[in-house]
Structures are given as structure tokens and as C-alpha cells.
Amino acid sequence: MKTQKPCIGILTSGGDCPGLNAVIRATVLSSERLGYSCIGFLRGYEGLVDPVEYMPLTPANTSGILTQG
């Protein structure tokens, strides 16, 4: 029997928030270490409405976000 890997979802509401990229990156790295998958919802709360819009977050695609605004 194959069990599904636990998943962490990240949702932000947009706007300026100093340090948020660091929190996202740390969450992705920690979830990877713990064997969880991680997804980021697109377009804030609108990403939760059908059709739900999200993207997988991985150490590879979150690398370099610490210096982005």
C-alpha cells in the first residue's frame, strides 16, 4: 500500500513583508528534510478558488529568492 507524502501549503496575501522570502525558503528546506512536499498557492487567496492554482515549491526553484523583493 502506497501512502501519500504529507504536504505543506504556503499562502501569502501579497504586499510588502520583510523577511517573508526567508520564511518561505526555510519552510521549503525544512519540509524537504522531513520528507514532506511543499506547494505555494498562486495569486493569494484567489488561488484557493476553483480552479485552484498552485505550484510545487522545491529547494531548486526557491534558491535565490532571499535577494528578491
C-alpha positions in Angstrom: 0.0 0.0 0.0 1.5 3.3 -1.1 1.0 6.2 1.4 0.8 9.8 0.2 3.6 12.1 1.4 2.4 14.9 3.8 2.2 18.3 2.1 2.6 21.8 3.4 0.8 24.7 1.6 2.1 28.2 1.7 -0.3 31.1 1.1 0.6 34.8 1.3 -1.8 37.7 0.8 0.7 39.9 -1.1 2.1 43.2 -0.2 5.4 44.1 1.4 6.5 41.8 4.2 10.2 42.0 5.1 11.6 38.5 5.6 8.8 36.6 4.0 11.0 35.1 1.3 13.4 33.8 4.0 10.4 32.2 5.8 9.3 30.6 2.5 12.7 29.3 1.7 13.3 27.9 5.3 9.9 26.2 5.2 10.7 24.5 1.8 14.1 23.3 3.1 12.7 22.0 6.4 9.8 20.2 4.6 12.3 18.6 2.3 14.4 17.4 5.2 11.3 16.0 6.9 10.1 14.2 3.8 7.1 16.5 3.1 6.2 18.1 -0.1 5.5 21.8 -0.3 3.2 23.9 -2.5 2.7 27.6 -3.0 -0.7 28.9 -3.8 -0.7 31.5 -6.7 -2.5 34.8 -6.7 -3.0 34.9 -2.9 -6.5 33.9 -1.7 -7.8 33.8 -5.3 -5.6 30.7 -5.7 -7.9 28.8 -3.4 -11.0 29.3 -5.6 -11.8 26.9 -8.4 -9.7 26.3 -10.4 -7.2 26.1 -7.5 -3.8 27.4 -8.6 -0.6 26.3 -7.0 2.9 25.3 -7.9 5.3 22.8 -6.2 8.0 24.5 -4.2 11.4 22.8 -4.1 14.8 23.7 -2.9 15.8 24.2 -6.6 13.0 26.6 -7.5 13.2 28.7 -4.3 17.0 29.1 -4.5 17.9 32.7 -4.8 14.6 34.2 -3.5 16.3 35.7 -0.5 17.6 38.6 -2.6 14.4 39.2 -4.5 11.8 41.7 -3.5 
